[in-house]
Each structure stands twice: as C-alpha cells, then as structure tokens.
Amino acid sequence: MSPIMYIQKASGEKVPFSEGKLRKSLVKAGAGKKLANEIAHQIGKRLVPGTSTQQIYEDAFVLLAAESQPVAGKYKLKAAIMELGPSGFPFERYVAAILKYQGFDVQVGQIIQGHCVSHEIDVIALMGDQHFMVECKFHNRPGFRCDVKIPLYIQSRFLDIEKQWLLIPGHGTKFHQGWVVTNTRFTSDAIQYGTCAGLHLVGWNYPSKRSLNEMIDAAGLYPITCLTSLTKAEKDKLLENDIVLCQELCDQEELLHKLGISPERIPIILKEGYELCNNPAYQNT
C-alpha cells in the first residue's frame, strides 16, 4: 500500500491527497473518464509532501487545457470568479444574471429606504409574491470563509428594510427574505445563524444541490474570465465595460473588434465561448 501523501489547502490545513477526488472534479468539468484518469495519475506521480492544492489545480489545468480549452475553462470556474474583482461589482452583476436565468426580475445596485436608514442593496430579486434582498460577498483570496459576523450584519439590514416594505400596500401577504451569496464558503457558525434566523445562504458548495457552483452549471452562465483564449488585459477591459458573461461575447461579436483583437483570434475566442456555454448556434465549419 502506498504511503499517504499529505497536501496543503489554502487555509493551511494539511489533508490526504485523493486521486479519486481530483478525477471526479475533472470529470465534472467535462473531461472524459480516460483523460481524467490520465491527468489524475500524472499529478499523483509528481506529488511531494506539502504540495499545495493550488499547485495541483494549476498543473491539472495546464494538462487539461492542452486537450480541451472549454473543459479547462469550466475546470477553472472557481478561480475565474475570483478574477472578477477587485471591486466586487462584476460579481453582483454575475449573481443577478444567474437569478434572472432562474426567472427572477432583478435590479442591481439599488438604494432602498429602510425603516431607520436607507441601504444600498446589491441585488433585489422578485418573483410572484416573493421579494428578496440579495447581498453579494465577493472574495479574491483562496481559503477565505464568511464568518458569522456577515450574516448577522446582513440580517439586521434586511429587517430594517422589511419593516418598511411591510408598510407598502399589498406587501403584507408577500414573502420577504434576505440572502447572502458568496463565491467562498461559510463557517459552521454562519450557517447555524443563517438557518436559525431564516436568512438564505448560498456559498460555493452550500447548500447541497443549490450551491453557487451548481447554479452556474445548471444555467451554463460562465464568466468571461473562464476563457483561456483571452489575455488578462483583455478580460480586465471587458469587465471595465460591464461585460461579465461569455454569452454576452457570443451575442455581441463586435465587442471583440472594439478591443482591437485581431481578426485571426476572434473566431478562436468565439469558438471557445460557444462551446463553454454549450451554445447550439456554434457550428463546426
């Protein structure tokens, strides 16, 4: 039996390396089982004690990108979302786009009058008699966790707003709720408080079957930072112009021309974008 190889997470915690877990993440991104087995085996052979999970991810990404850029783009989703910073506003737009895909009417960056004071709210989401105040907590550092202070603060803001909402004719029968959506994880205390207080929490892998990760996969709405065919400078320029989704590029090819991207590269970028979004408009011609 091979000795257990311990690797280091971004939090500093040391955990046993699992070739099966790595293989599963590759398959989830769209890699075939054979390719996933080959990459996981290669990574496992080159490991040394204390290798970081970040290094493992980077090595797997390089191997995957050599075979399929769209699959590599999906594999780097978590890191790609962290590239949406530093302001956090692109993440708010991204969350709003996911909720809109689910059928919500959304408004971004609204000033809402509460009972005591006014509040700037990241996203207001409406569907039928449901009325949600959504706060987006973006972090661009691996290993960061949202602790209990965040839902405590958001819940107090929500209660002030809800008190005012209930004074609006017809709102007495509506369902109101505060949400916290983050691209990282919640501590156990944050989850315990959110559950107790009736605050809806959405983290990278929380809750089960309705996490941010799963919502993105279900919607097929990937950020432009997933695209391996764009340079960092090009991604930054698009984000500065409020272009967050790959789908926006697929629908507005002229955006790439405005960036000054060469005519030779544009079909390559669009091909990756269409395949990443599983867009049926793409044809292999």
C-alpha positions as CSV (number, residue, x, y, z in Angstrom):
1,M,0.0,0.0,0.0
2,S,1.3,3.4,-1.0
3,P,2.1,5.8,1.9
4,I,-0.5,8.6,2.4
5,M,0.6,11.8,0.8
6,Y,-0.4,15.0,2.6
7,I,-1.1,18.2,0.7
8,Q,-1.8,21.7,2.0
9,K,-5.0,23.6,1.4
10,A,-5.2,27.4,1.0
11,S,-6.3,27.6,4.7
12,G,-3.0,26.0,5.7
13,E,-4.8,22.7,6.7
14,K,-3.0,19.5,5.7
15,V,-5.1,16.8,4.2
16,P,-4.5,13.5,2.4
17,F,-4.3,13.7,-1.4
18,S,-7.2,11.9,-3.1
19,E,-6.6,10.9,-6.7
20,G,-10.3,10.0,-6.8
21,K,-11.4,13.4,-5.7
22,L,-9.2,15.1,-8.4
23,R,-10.5,12.7,-11.0
24,K,-14.1,13.5,-10.0
25,S,-13.5,17.2,-10.4
26,L,-12.0,16.8,-13.8
27,V,-15.0,14.6,-15.0
28,K,-17.4,17.2,-13.5
29,A,-15.8,19.9,-15.7
30,G,-16.4,17.7,-18.8
31,A,-13.3,15.6,-19.2
32,G,-13.8,12.1,-20.3
33,K,-13.0,9.3,-17.8
34,K,-9.9,8.2,-19.7
35,L,-8.4,11.7,-19.8
36,A,-9.4,12.4,-16.1
37,N,-7.6,9.1,-15.1
38,E,-4.5,10.0,-17.1
39,I,-4.3,13.5,-15.6
40,A,-5.0,12.4,-12.0
41,H,-2.4,9.7,-12.4
42,Q,0.2,12.1,-13.7
43,I,-0.4,14.6,-10.9
44,G,-0.3,11.8,-8.3
45,K,3.1,10.6,-9.5
46,R,4.8,14.1,-9.3
47,L,3.5,15.0,-5.8
48,V,5.8,15.7,-2.9
49,P,4.7,16.1,0.7
50,G,3.3,19.6,1.4
51,T,2.4,20.3,-2.3
52,S,-0.4,23.0,-2.2
53,T,-3.8,22.4,-3.6
54,Q,-3.3,25.5,-5.7
55,Q,-0.3,23.9,-7.4
56,I,-2.2,20.7,-8.0
57,Y,-5.0,22.7,-9.6
58,E,-2.6,24.7,-11.8
59,D,-0.8,21.5,-13.0
60,A,-4.1,19.8,-13.8
61,F,-5.4,22.9,-15.6
62,V,-2.3,23.0,-17.9
63,L,-2.7,19.3,-18.7
64,L,-6.5,19.8,-19.3
65,A,-6.1,22.9,-21.4
66,A,-3.7,21.0,-23.8
67,E,-6.6,18.7,-24.6
68,S,-9.7,21.0,-24.4
69,Q,-9.9,24.7,-23.7
70,P,-13.6,24.8,-23.0
71,V,-13.3,21.9,-20.5
72,A,-10.3,23.7,-18.9
73,G,-12.4,26.8,-18.7
74,K,-15.1,25.0,-16.7
75,Y,-12.4,23.4,-14.5
76,K,-11.1,26.8,-13.5
77,L,-14.5,28.2,-12.7
78,K,-13.8,29.0,-9.0
79,A,-10.5,30.7,-9.9
80,A,-12.2,32.5,-12.8
81,I,-14.8,34.0,-10.4
82,M,-12.1,35.3,-8.1
83,E,-10.7,37.1,-11.2
84,L,-13.9,39.2,-11.3
85,G,-12.5,41.6,-8.6
86,P,-11.4,43.6,-7.0
87,S,-14.4,45.9,-6.8
88,G,-17.0,43.1,-6.5
89,F,-19.4,44.8,-8.8
90,P,-18.9,42.3,-11.7
91,F,-19.8,39.6,-9.2
92,E,-23.0,41.3,-8.3
93,R,-23.9,41.5,-12.0
94,Y,-23.0,37.9,-12.3
95,V,-25.2,36.8,-9.5
96,A,-28.1,38.9,-10.9
97,A,-27.6,37.2,-14.3
98,I,-27.9,33.8,-12.7
99,L,-31.1,34.8,-10.8
100,K,-32.6,36.3,-14.0
101,Y,-32.0,33.0,-15.7
102,Q,-34.0,31.3,-13.0
103,G,-36.9,33.6,-13.7
104,F,-36.5,36.4,-11.2
105,D,-36.9,40.1,-12.1
106,V,-33.7,41.7,-10.9
107,Q,-32.4,45.1,-10.1
108,V,-28.7,45.8,-9.3
109,G,-27.2,48.4,-7.0
110,Q,-30.5,49.9,-5.7
111,I,-30.8,52.4,-2.8
112,I,-33.7,51.1,-0.7
113,Q,-35.3,53.1,2.1
114,G,-35.4,51.1,5.4
115,H,-37.5,51.9,8.5
116,C,-34.5,53.7,10.1
117,V,-32.0,54.4,7.3
118,S,-31.5,53.9,3.6
119,H,-29.4,51.0,2.3
120,E,-27.5,50.3,-0.9
121,I,-28.5,46.8,-1.9
122,D,-26.5,44.6,-4.3
123,V,-29.5,42.8,-5.9
124,I,-33.2,43.0,-5.5
125,A,-34.9,39.9,-6.8
126,L,-38.7,39.5,-7.4
127,M,-40.7,36.5,-8.5
128,G,-44.5,36.5,-8.0
129,D,-45.2,37.2,-4.3
130,Q,-41.5,36.6,-3.4
131,H,-39.3,39.6,-2.6
132,F,-35.6,39.1,-1.8
133,M,-32.8,41.3,-0.7
134,V,-29.6,39.8,-2.0
135,E,-26.2,40.8,-0.7
136,C,-23.1,39.5,-2.6
137,K,-19.9,38.9,-0.7
138,F,-17.0,38.6,-3.1
139,H,-13.5,37.5,-2.1
140,N,-10.5,37.0,-4.3
141,R,-8.3,35.2,-1.8
142,P,-8.4,31.4,-1.7
143,G,-9.2,29.9,1.7
144,F,-11.3,32.8,2.9
145,R,-14.5,31.9,4.7
146,C,-17.5,34.1,5.5
147,D,-17.9,34.1,9.3
148,V,-21.0,34.7,11.4
149,K,-20.4,38.5,11.5
150,I,-21.5,38.7,7.8
151,P,-25.0,37.1,8.1
152,L,-25.5,39.0,11.4
153,Y,-24.9,42.3,9.7
154,I,-27.0,41.4,6.6
155,Q,-29.9,40.2,8.7
156,S,-30.0,43.5,10.6
157,R,-30.1,45.4,7.3
158,F,-32.8,43.1,5.9
159,L,-35.0,43.5,9.0
160,D,-34.8,47.3,8.7
161,I,-35.8,47.1,5.0
162,E,-38.6,44.5,5.6
163,K,-40.2,46.7,8.2
164,Q,-40.5,49.5,5.6
165,W,-41.6,47.1,2.9
166,L,-44.5,45.8,5.0
167,L,-45.9,49.4,5.0
168,I,-46.3,49.3,1.3
169,P,-49.9,48.3,0.2
170,G,-50.0,44.7,-0.8
171,H,-46.7,43.7,0.8
172,G,-48.3,42.2,3.9
173,T,-49.0,39.0,2.0
174,K,-45.7,38.8,0.2
175,F,-42.8,36.5,1.3
176,H,-39.7,38.6,2.1
177,Q,-36.2,37.2,2.8
178,G,-32.6,38.3,3.0
179,W,-29.9,36.4,1.0
180,V,-26.2,36.2,1.3
181,V,-24.4,34.9,-1.8
182,T,-20.6,34.4,-1.7
183,N,-18.0,32.8,-4.0
184,T,-16.3,31.2,-1.0
185,R,-17.5,29.1,1.9
186,F,-19.4,29.8,5.2
187,T,-18.2,28.9,8.6
188,S,-20.4,26.5,10.6
189,D,-21.4,29.3,12.9
190,A,-22.5,31.4,9.9
191,I,-24.6,28.5,8.6
192,Q,-26.1,27.9,12.0
193,Y,-27.1,31.5,12.5
194,G,-28.4,31.9,8.9
195,T,-30.6,28.8,9.3
196,C,-31.9,29.9,12.7
197,A,-32.6,33.5,11.5
198,G,-34.3,32.5,8.3
199,L,-31.6,34.0,6.2
200,H,-30.9,32.2,2.9
201,L,-27.2,31.5,2.4
202,V,-25.6,30.5,-0.9
203,G,-21.9,29.6,-0.9
204,W,-19.6,27.9,-3.3
205,N,-20.6,24.4,-2.2
206,Y,-23.6,25.3,0.0
207,P,-26.4,24.4,0.3
208,S,-26.4,20.9,-1.2
209,K,-27.9,20.8,-4.7
210,R,-28.5,24.6,-4.7
211,S,-24.9,25.9,-4.3
212,L,-23.4,28.7,-6.4
213,N,-21.3,26.1,-8.2
214,E,-24.3,24.0,-9.1
215,M,-26.5,27.1,-10.0
216,I,-23.8,28.1,-12.5
217,D,-23.5,24.7,-14.1
218,A,-27.3,24.5,-14.4
219,A,-27.6,27.9,-16.1
220,G,-24.5,27.5,-18.2
221,L,-23.6,31.1,-17.5
222,Y,-19.8,31.2,-17.3
223,P,-17.8,34.4,-16.7
224,I,-15.5,35.8,-19.4
225,T,-12.6,35.1,-17.0
226,C,-13.1,31.4,-17.8
227,L,-11.9,31.9,-21.4
228,T,-8.4,30.7,-21.8
229,S,-8.1,32.4,-25.3
230,L,-8.4,35.9,-23.8
231,T,-5.5,37.7,-22.2
232,K,-5.8,39.1,-18.6
233,A,-5.6,42.6,-20.1
234,E,-8.5,41.8,-22.5
235,K,-10.6,40.3,-19.7
236,D,-10.0,43.4,-17.5
237,K,-11.0,45.7,-20.3
238,L,-14.2,43.8,-20.9
239,L,-15.0,43.8,-17.1
240,E,-14.4,47.6,-17.1
241,N,-17.1,47.9,-19.7
242,D,-19.6,45.7,-17.7
243,I,-19.2,42.6,-19.9
244,V,-19.3,39.7,-17.4
245,L,-20.7,36.7,-19.2
246,C,-19.3,34.6,-22.0
247,Q,-22.7,34.6,-23.5
248,E,-22.5,38.4,-23.9
249,L,-19.5,37.9,-26.1
250,C,-21.2,35.2,-28.1
251,D,-24.1,37.5,-28.7
252,Q,-22.1,40.7,-29.4
253,E,-19.1,39.8,-31.5
254,E,-18.4,43.5,-32.2
255,L,-17.2,43.8,-28.6
256,L,-14.1,41.8,-29.6
257,H,-13.5,44.0,-32.6
258,K,-13.7,47.1,-30.4
259,L,-11.0,45.7,-28.2
260,G,-8.7,45.6,-31.2
261,I,-8.4,41.9,-31.2
262,S,-7.0,40.6,-34.5
263,P,-9.5,39.0,-37.0
264,E,-7.5,35.8,-36.7
265,R,-8.1,35.4,-33.0
266,I,-11.8,36.3,-32.9
267,P,-13.1,33.0,-34.3
268,I,-10.9,31.1,-31.8
269,I,-12.3,33.1,-28.9
270,L,-15.9,32.8,-30.1
271,K,-15.4,29.0,-30.6
272,E,-14.3,28.6,-27.0
273,G,-17.1,30.8,-25.8
274,Y,-19.8,28.9,-27.7
275,E,-18.5,25.6,-26.6
276,L,-18.2,26.7,-23.0
277,C,-21.8,27.9,-23.0
278,N,-23.0,24.9,-24.9
279,N,-24.4,27.3,-27.4
280,P,-26.3,25.5,-30.2
281,A,-25.5,28.4,-32.6
282,Y,-21.9,27.2,-32.9
283,Q,-21.3,25.0,-35.9
284,N,-18.1,23.2,-36.8
285,T,-17.5,24.9,-40.1
